[in-house]
Amino acid sequence: MPGQAAPAAAALFAGMWLVMMAAMMLPAIVPVVLLFRTVQRQRGARGGPVVPAAVFVSGYLAVWLLAGLGADLAYTVAHALGARVPFGPEVAPYLGGAILVLAGLYQFTPLKNVCLTHCRSPLHVVMHGWRDGRGGAVRMGATHGLFCLGCCWGIMAVLFVVGLMNLGWMATLSLVIVAEKLAPRGVALGRVVGGLFVALGVLMALRPALFPAAGLASSGPMAMGSMPVPAAGLATYRAVAGPYAFTLTIGPPEAFTSVSLMTPAEARRTHARTGEVMLDGTMASAMPMGGMQRHLELHVVDRAMGMAVTGAHVTMRVLGRTTPMGMLHPARIHDVQEGRQDLHYGVNLKVDRGLYVVRVWVHGHPATFRVHIP
């Protein structure tokens, strides 16, 4: 990450992650927090010092914050390494399926059982792990957070497949976490969920077309760690710069879409149900004119929010023997059915086969791709 963008992006991600963890995880620890507060009030009634329950919660959330920052770092490194090699269309469903299978199998492990037993026993947390003072409360919260992390990391990993900011899946997985820890048959429910994860993972690897909206098997950018599956004849490259994650896809124009490209006015006038809408800019003809036409499509995702950047100022330069040296200004395009959540930036070029360097700037943040055009 260049310059000062890295700390700013990390801070933005940390804020987003904390809000998400508070929404997803705090409902499951309400019994522990209430018991901690009750004990503190009893100590206060006897004249002892009282530590607010918020101190306990701060230690708990600190563990999840560190875990999130670690995942964000791993995501950044993976994208930086992935930018050096093409991303084949067969990789994404296997990767997503592997994550789901791993998360499902973990639900049956002894470590999962130990951590879940701890999380389901608020009285055990207070009686056997009590620490006095504010520092002790932070330590108690952090200890409980570590057990909770050991219990729920597999479930949270599923979000990296289905989309980190997918509100429907966030709500569903939150209910699973709460039920595991608070419901009378939570342990059995967790194993049922584990079996479902394994089945879904195998199905995703074998039949990726059945999961058109799932993050790693999506046709558009999703949440953190998500990656679209390109069609045959396309090569995909990835990079990270500052707060943005880039996906550059290159191939014949006809490999991207077989439907029409229209203006917003044309889409409204014809009540189009298929096709792509070009919001601004111009697009060169996709028909070859004495050379080999290639379409460059760029998806830009805000790494902190896990959402497509819809209003970016994008410029592009392609360096090679037969390409123009001037700046290119890709058009903003989105699929009619997907809407602006599918927004991407596209440009057509006439190029020869060979190796090229594609440089992209988004709001001044540069990313460089070394690509091969077959």
C-alpha positions in Angstrom: 0.0 0.0 0.0 1.4 3.4 -0.9 2.2 6.2 1.4 -0.3 7.2 4.0 -3.1 5.2 2.5 -2.3 2.0 4.3 -2.9 3.3 7.9 -6.1 5.1 6.7 -7.4 2.0 5.0 -6.6 -0.1 8.1 -8.3 2.3 10.4 -11.4 2.4 8.2 -11.5 -1.4 8.0 -11.0 -1.6 11.8 -14.0 0.6 12.4 -16.2 -1.4 10.0 -15.1 -4.7 11.5 -15.7 -3.6 15.0 -19.3 -2.5 14.1 -19.9 -5.8 12.4 -18.5 -7.9 15.3 -20.6 -5.9 17.8 -23.7 -6.7 15.7 -22.9 -10.4 15.2 -21.1 -11.5 18.3 -22.4 -9.4 21.3 -25.9 -11.0 21.3 -24.3 -14.3 22.0 -22.4 -13.1 25.1 -25.3 -11.3 26.8 -25.6 -13.9 29.6 -21.9 -13.6 30.5 -22.0 -9.8 30.4 -25.1 -9.7 32.6 -23.6 -12.1 35.1 -20.4 -10.0 35.2 -22.4 -6.9 35.9 -24.4 -8.6 38.6 -21.3 -9.7 40.4 -19.8 -6.2 40.1 -22.9 -4.6 41.6 -22.9 -7.0 44.5 -19.2 -6.1 45.2 -20.2 -2.4 45.0 -23.0 -3.0 47.5 -20.4 -4.3 49.9 -18.3 -1.2 49.5 -15.8 -2.7 46.9 -14.7 -1.1 43.6 -17.1 -1.5 40.7 -15.8 -2.2 37.1 -18.3 -1.4 34.3 -19.3 -4.3 32.1 -18.0 -2.2 29.1 -14.5 -2.9 30.2 -15.1 -6.6 30.0 -16.7 -6.1 26.5 -13.7 -4.0 25.4 -11.3 -6.9 26.1 -13.6 -9.3 24.2 -13.9 -7.0 21.1 -10.1 -6.4 21.1 -9.5 -10.1 20.4 -11.9 -10.0 17.4 -10.4 -6.7 16.2 -6.9 -8.3 16.1 -8.3 -11.3 14.3 -9.9 -9.1 11.7 -6.8 -7.1 11.1 -4.9 -10.4 10.7 -7.4 -11.6 8.1 -7.2 -8.2 6.4 -3.4 -8.5 6.2 -3.6 -12.0 4.8 -6.1 -10.8 2.2 -3.7 -8.0 1.2 -0.8 -10.3 0.8 -2.8 -12.8 -1.1 -3.9 -10.2 -3.6 -0.4 -8.8 -4.0 0.9 -12.3 -4.8 -2.1 -13.1 -7.0 -1.5 -10.0 -9.1 1.6 -11.8 -10.5 -0.2 -14.7 -12.0 -3.5 -15.1 -14.0 -6.5 -16.1 -12.0 -8.0 -19.1 -13.9 -11.8 -19.6 -14.0 -11.5 -23.0 -12.3 -9.8 -21.7 -9.1 -12.6 -19.7 -7.5 -15.2 -22.4 -6.9 -12.6 -24.8 -5.6 -11.3 -22.2 -3.2 -14.8 -21.2 -2.0 -15.7 -24.9 -1.7 -12.6 -25.6 0.3 -13.3 -22.9 2.8 -16.8 -24.1 3.3 -15.7 -27.7 3.7 -13.0 -26.7 6.2 -15.5 -24.6 8.2 -17.9 -27.5 8.2 -15.4 -30.1 9.3 -14.2 -27.8 12.1 -17.6 -28.0 13.7 -16.9 -31.6 14.6 -13.5 -31.2 16.1 -12.6 -31.5 19.8 -11.2 -28.0 19.8 -14.5 -26.6 18.6 -16.3 -28.6 21.4 -14.0 -27.3 24.1 -14.5 -23.7 23.0 -18.2 -24.1 22.6 -18.5 -25.7 26.1 -16.7 -22.7 27.6 -19.0 -20.2 25.7 -22.1 -22.0 26.8 -21.1 -21.8 30.5 -21.3 -18.1 31.8 -21.1 -19.3 35.4 -17.8 -21.1 34.7 -16.4 -17.9 33.2 -17.1 -15.9 36.4 -16.3 -18.6 39.0 -13.1 -20.0 37.5 -11.7 -17.0 35.5 -12.4 -14.1 37.8 -9.9 -11.2 37.9 -10.1 -8.1 40.0 -9.8 -4.5 38.7 -10.1 -3.0 35.3 -7.1 -4.8 34.0 -8.5 -8.1 35.3 -11.8 -7.3 33.5 -10.0 -6.7 30.3 -8.2 -9.9 30.7 -11.4 -11.8 31.4 -13.0 -10.3 28.3 -10.0 -11.2 26.2 -9.9 -14.7 27.5 -13.6 -15.2 26.7 -13.0 -13.6 23.3 -10.2 -16.2 22.5 -12.6 -19.0 23.4 -15.3 -17.4 21.2 -12.8 -17.0 18.4 -11.9 -20.6 18.6 -15.6 -21.5 18.6 -16.7 -19.3 15.7 -13.8 -18.6 13.3 -15.1 -21.3 10.9 -18.5 -19.7 10.8 -17.0 -16.3 10.2 -14.8 -17.6 7.4 -17.9 -18.5 5.5 -18.5 -14.7 5.1 -15.4 -14.5 3.0 -17.1 -16.9 0.5 -20.6 -15.5 0.5 -19.6 -11.8 0.8 -18.3 -10.0 3.9 -21.0 -7.3 3.7 -23.8 -9.6 2.6 -26.4 -8.5 5.2 -28.6 -11.6 4.7 -25.8 -14.0 5.4 -24.5 -11.9 8.3 -28.0 -12.2 9.9 -28.2 -15.9 9.2 -24.7 -16.7 10.6 -25.4 -14.4 13.6 -28.5 -16.5 14.4 -26.4 -19.7 14.1 -23.8 -18.3 16.5 -26.4 -17.3 19.1 -28.3 -20.6 18.8 -25.1 -22.6 19.2 -24.2 -20.8 22.5 -27.7 -20.2 24.0 -30.1 -22.8 22.6 -30.7 -26.0 24.7 -29.5 -28.1 21.7 -26.9 -25.7 20.4 -24.2 -28.3 20.2 -26.3 -30.6 18.0 -27.4 -27.6 15.9 -23.7 -26.6 15.3 -23.0 -30.1 13.9 -26.0 -29.9 11.6 -24.7 -26.6 10.3 -21.2 -28.1 9.9 -22.7 -30.9 7.7 -24.5 -28.3 5.6 -21.3 -26.3 5.1 -19.5 -29.5 3.9 -22.4 -30.3 1.5 -22.5 -26.7 0.2 -18.7 -26.7 -0.3 -18.7 -29.9 -2.3 -21.6 -28.7 -4.3 -19.9 -25.4 -5.0 -16.8 -27.1 -6.3 -18.8 -29.5 -8.5 -21.5 -27.2 -9.7 -20.4 -23.6 -9.4 -23.1 -22.4 -11.7 -25.6 -23.1 -8.9 -24.1 -20.3 -6.8 -24.2 -17.2 -9.1 -24.4 -14.8 -6.2 -21.9 -16.4 -3.8 -18.8 -14.3 -3.2 -16.0 -16.5 -4.6 -18.3 -17.8 -7.3 -19.8 -14.5 -8.2 -19.9 -12.8 -11.6 -19.2 -9.5 -9.9 -17.2 -8.0 -7.0 -18.4 -9.0 -3.6 -17.0 -8.6 -0.3 -13.6 -8.8 1.1 -11.9 -11.9 -0.3 -14.5 -12.4 -3.1 -13.5 -13.0 -6.7 -15.5 -13.2 -9.9 -15.3 -16.3 -12.0 -14.3 -15.2 -15.6 -15.7 -16.9 -18.7 -13.7 -19.0 -21.0 -11.1 -17.1 -22.9 -10.6 -14.5 -20.2 -7.6 -13.9 -17.9 -8.0 -12.2 -14.6 -5.4 -10.4 -12.5 -5.5 -8.9 -9.0 -3.8 -6.1 -7.1 -4.2 -4.0 -4.0 -3.4 -0.3 -3.8 -4.3 1.8 -0.7 -7.9 1.3 0.2 -8.8 -0.4 -3.1 -8.7 -4.0 -4.3 -8.6 -4.3 -8.1 -9.7 -7.1 -10.5 -8.6 -6.6 -14.1 -10.1 -9.0 -16.6 -8.9 -9.2 -20.2 -10.3 -11.0 -23.2 -12.2 -10.9 -26.5 -15.2 -8.5 -26.2 -17.6 -11.3 -27.1 -16.4 -13.4 -24.2 -17.7 -10.8 -21.7 -21.3 -10.5 -22.8 -23.4 -11.5 -25.8 -26.0 -8.8 -25.0 -26.2 -5.2 -26.1 -24.5 -2.1 -24.6 -26.9 0.8 -24.2 -27.2 4.2 -22.7 -29.3 4.8 -19.6 -31.9 6.6 -21.8 -32.1 3.6 -24.1 -32.4 1.2 -21.2 -35.4 3.2 -19.8 -37.0 3.7 -23.2 -36.9 0.0 -24.0 -37.5 -1.3 -20.5 -34.5 -3.5 -21.0 -34.3 -6.6 -18.8 -30.9 -7.7 -20.2 -27.8 -6.0 -21.4 -25.3 -3.6 -20.0 -25.7 0.1 -19.4 -22.9 2.5 -20.1 -23.3 5.4 -17.6 -20.6 7.7 -19.1 -17.6 7.7 -21.5 -17.4 6.1 -24.9 -16.6 2.6 -26.0 -14.7 1.7 -29.2 -16.2 -0.7 -31.5 -15.9 -4.3 -30.4 -15.5 -5.5 -34.0 -12.0 -6.3 -35.1 -10.7 -3.9 -37.8 -7.5 -5.4 -39.1 -6.2 -6.2 -35.6 -7.1 -8.2 -32.5 -9.7 -6.4 -30.4 -9.5 -6.9 -26.6 -11.7 -5.7 -23.8 -10.3 -4.6 -20.5 -12.7 -4.7 -17.6 -11.7 -3.3 -14.1 -13.6 -3.9 -10.9 -12.7 -1.7 -8.0 -13.7 -2.7 -4.4 -13.4 -0.6 -1.3 -11.4 -3.0 1.0 -12.9 -1.6 4.2 -16.5 -1.7 3.1 -16.3 -4.7 0.8 -18.4 -2.9 -1.8 -17.9 -1.8 -5.4 -16.6 1.7 -5.9 -19.2 3.3 -8.1 -17.9 6.8 -8.7 -14.1 6.4 -9.0 -12.0 8.6 -11.2 -10.2 5.9 -13.2 -7.4 6.3 -15.7 -5.5 3.6 -17.5 -2.3 3.2 -19.6 -1.3 0.0 -21.5 2.4 -0.2 -22.4 3.5 -2.5 -25.2 4.7 -2.5 -28.8 1.4 -1.8 -30.5 -0.6 0.0 -27.9 -1.2 3.8 -27.5 0.9 5.5 -24.9 -1.7 8.1 -24.0 -4.1 7.9 -21.0 -7.3 5.9 -21.4 -10.5 6.8 -19.6 -12.6 3.7 -19.2 -16.4 3.9 -19.4 -18.5 3.2 -16.3 -20.7 0.2 -17.0 -23.2 -2.0 -15.1 -25.4 -5.0 -15.8 -29.1 -4.2 -16.2 -30.2 -6.9 -13.7 -27.4 -6.5 -11.2 -27.6 -2.7 -11.0 -24.8 -0.5 -9.7 -23.5 -3.2 -7.4 -22.0 -4.7 -10.6 -20.5 -1.3 -11.6 -17.2 -1.7 -13.4 -14.9 0.2 -15.8 -14.3 -1.0 -19.4 -12.4 -0.1 -22.4 -11.7 -1.7 -25.8 -8.2 -1.9 -27.4 -6.7 -3.2 -30.6 -3.5 -5.1 -29.6 -1.3 -7.9 -30.7 -0.5 -11.0 -28.7 2.3 -10.7 -26.2 3.2 -9.3 -22.7 2.0 -5.9 -21.6 2.1 -3.7 -18.6 -1.3 -2.2 -17.6 -1.1 0.7 -15.2 -4.3 1.9 -13.4 -4.9 4.9 -11.2 -8.0 5.2 -9.1 -8.3 8.5 -7.2 -4.5 8.7 -7.5 -3.8 5.2 -6.1 -1.6 3.3 -8.7 -1.7 -0.4 -9.5 0.4 -2.2 -12.0 -0.5 -5.4 -13.8 1.9 -7.5 -15.9 -0.5 -9.3 -18.3 -0.2 -11.8 -21.1 -2.6 -11.5 -24.1 -2.8 -14.9 -25.9 
